[in-house]
Amino acid sequence: MTVERSARTALVTGASSGLGAEFAAQLAARGDDLVLVARSGDRLERLAARLRANHKVRVEVIVQDLAEQDAARRISTRLTAAGIGVDLLVNNAGFGSAGHFGEIDAESEREQLMVNVVALVGLTHALVPGMLAKGGGEIINVGSTAGFQPSPYFVTYSSGKAFVLNFSLALRAELGDRGVRVLALCPGPTETAFFDRVGKGAAIGGKTMAPAAVVRAALRGLERNRAYVVPGLGNALSAHLTPRRPRRMIAAMAKRVTRSVVAGDPRPKATLAATDG
Ligand SMILES: NC(=O)c1ccc[n+]([C@@H]2O[C@H](COP(=O)([O-])OP(=O)(O)OC[C@H]3O[C@@H](n4cnc5c(N)ncnc54)[C@H](OP(=O)(O)O)[C@@H]3O)[C@@H](O)[C@H]2O)c1
């Protein structure tokens, strides 16, 4: 039997590629209207046209660089002007970096934090009041297994993702009894364009997963009101078996694993770019 869903609107950041495009596809397939956000307008428009044709849903495109200071405000202004309320926010856009911290381009690291952290918080701030006013809403924040422990050679990326996990858990506890569900999705290595930027050597962790399986796990987790989801048995085991204390020791242990990203490269390029796992 098909369960009828009332029309809902989901906003997905980073929808031009990888996990974001997959979120858009699975959400459209279940009947959600969509707002797609990223910088690559042509890719977003192509995806939007396909989803409108295949699923008869409304799809809006907002081309926005999330590294810009006022990105969240601009998106919020566009939504208000179009009269769009958001029921599900998927804060997915992000990228990584890996290598010797002192040799990674500082500006690129700043941009990473703007996208992975600042824009995520900003959009959540912009959309939560509307959700509370409606009596409910849902948020999926895309973290990473890299966020479960301090990860040398992925210093900025793993720290940003640790923020995403803690932010999500804290917000969930605060808003849970007011009808807003918050889920942190913490994938391990996934087959997307992510590693084009950080390098294949950054794929540390369990078996590489397909984006479709990762997104299915996230939507199932949200349905079940889970606090966080680590898709894949190997990823879940490594995320949960890693001890949390003493913190200094964990960072040293993590270094034994993550140093492979710079092995054999005593003077890595400015941006070897990043991991996951
Ligand atoms: N793939 C993995 O192994 C893995 C594992 C754990 C977590 N993750 C996380 O999953 C999320 C999605 O990544 P992915 O694996 O799907 O990689 P991806 O295929 O490279 O997609 C990244 C998305 O983020 C968007 N984005 C990047 N910089 C942006 C900016 N300045 N402004 C707006 N959008 C921006 C990109 O769009 P434009 O370039 O068009 O702007 C693209 O749509 C990220 O948060 C990543 O950290 C990935």
The ligand as a MOL file (V3000), in Angstrom:
LIG
                    3D

  0  0  0     0  0            999 V3000
M  V30 BEGIN CTAB
M  V30 COUNTS 48 52 0 0 0
M  V30 BEGIN ATOM
M  V30 1 N 32.0140 11.5740 0.1210 0
M  V30 2 C 32.4210 11.2160 1.3200 0
M  V30 3 O 33.2250 10.2820 1.4860 0
M  V30 4 C 31.8920 11.9160 2.5390 0
M  V30 5 C 32.0180 11.2680 3.7690 0
M  V30 6 C 31.5320 11.9100 4.9120 0
M  V30 7 C 30.9140 13.1280 4.8040 0
M  V30 8 N 30.8040 13.7280 3.5990 0 CHG=1
M  V30 9 C 30.1260 15.0260 3.5480 0
M  V30 10 O 29.0520 14.9280 2.6440 0
M  V30 11 C 28.7070 16.2370 2.1930 0
M  V30 12 C 28.4690 16.2010 0.6910 0
M  V30 13 O 29.6770 15.9110 0.0330 0
M  V30 14 P 29.7680 14.8970 -1.1910 0
M  V30 15 O 30.4980 13.6910 -0.7140 0
M  V30 16 O 28.4430 14.7230 -1.8220 0 CHG=-1
M  V30 17 O 30.7810 15.6770 -2.1270 0
M  V30 18 P 30.5860 16.4150 -3.5400 0
M  V30 19 O 30.0510 15.4470 -4.5390 0
M  V30 20 O 31.8800 17.0690 -3.8100 0
M  V30 21 O 29.4580 17.5010 -3.2690 0
M  V30 22 C 29.7220 18.6540 -2.5040 0
M  V30 23 C 28.5620 19.6210 -2.6760 0
M  V30 24 O 28.8270 20.7720 -1.8420 0
M  V30 25 C 28.6510 21.9320 -2.6290 0
M  V30 26 N 29.5290 23.0200 -2.2200 0
M  V30 27 C 30.8720 22.9670 -2.0080 0
M  V30 28 N 31.3500 24.2030 -1.7460 0
M  V30 29 C 30.2720 25.0420 -1.7880 0
M  V30 30 C 30.1220 26.4400 -1.6270 0
M  V30 31 N 31.1740 27.2570 -1.3850 0
M  V30 32 N 28.8810 26.9720 -1.7440 0
M  V30 33 C 27.8140 26.1700 -2.0230 0
M  V30 34 N 27.8990 24.8490 -2.1890 0
M  V30 35 C 29.1190 24.2920 -2.0790 0
M  V30 36 C 28.9810 21.5120 -4.0620 0
M  V30 37 O 28.2970 22.3560 -4.9840 0
M  V30 38 P 28.9850 23.4380 -5.9590 0
M  V30 39 O 30.4000 23.0140 -6.2080 0
M  V30 40 O 28.1010 23.4320 -7.1550 0
M  V30 41 O 28.8820 24.7120 -5.1960 0
M  V30 42 C 28.4100 20.1010 -4.1080 0
M  V30 43 O 27.0590 20.1330 -4.4710 0
M  V30 44 C 29.8480 17.1590 2.6600 0
M  V30 45 O 29.4210 17.8800 3.7810 0
M  V30 46 C 30.9510 16.1870 3.0350 0
M  V30 47 O 31.8020 16.7030 4.0290 0
M  V30 48 C 31.2660 13.1510 2.4640 0
M  V30 END ATOM
M  V30 BEGIN BOND
M  V30 1 1 1 2
M  V30 2 2 2 3
M  V30 3 1 2 4
M  V30 4 1 4 5
M  V30 5 2 4 48
M  V30 6 2 5 6
M  V30 7 1 6 7
M  V30 8 2 7 8
M  V30 9 1 8 9
M  V30 10 1 8 48
M  V30 11 1 9 10
M  V30 12 1 9 46
M  V30 13 1 10 11
M  V30 14 1 11 12
M  V30 15 1 11 44
M  V30 16 1 12 13
M  V30 17 1 13 14
M  V30 18 2 14 15
M  V30 19 1 14 16
M  V30 20 1 14 17
M  V30 21 1 17 18
M  V30 22 2 18 19
M  V30 23 1 18 20
M  V30 24 1 18 21
M  V30 25 1 21 22
M  V30 26 1 22 23
M  V30 27 1 23 24
M  V30 28 1 23 42
M  V30 29 1 24 25
M  V30 30 1 25 26
M  V30 31 1 25 36
M  V30 32 1 26 27
M  V30 33 1 26 35
M  V30 34 2 27 28
M  V30 35 1 28 29
M  V30 36 1 29 30
M  V30 37 2 29 35
M  V30 38 1 30 31
M  V30 39 2 30 32
M  V30 40 1 32 33
M  V30 41 2 33 34
M  V30 42 1 34 35
M  V30 43 1 36 37
M  V30 44 1 36 42
M  V30 45 1 37 38
M  V30 46 2 38 39
M  V30 47 1 38 40
M  V30 48 1 38 41
M  V30 49 1 42 43
M  V30 50 1 44 45
M  V30 51 1 44 46
M  V30 52 1 46 47
M  V30 END BOND
M  V30 END CTAB
M  END
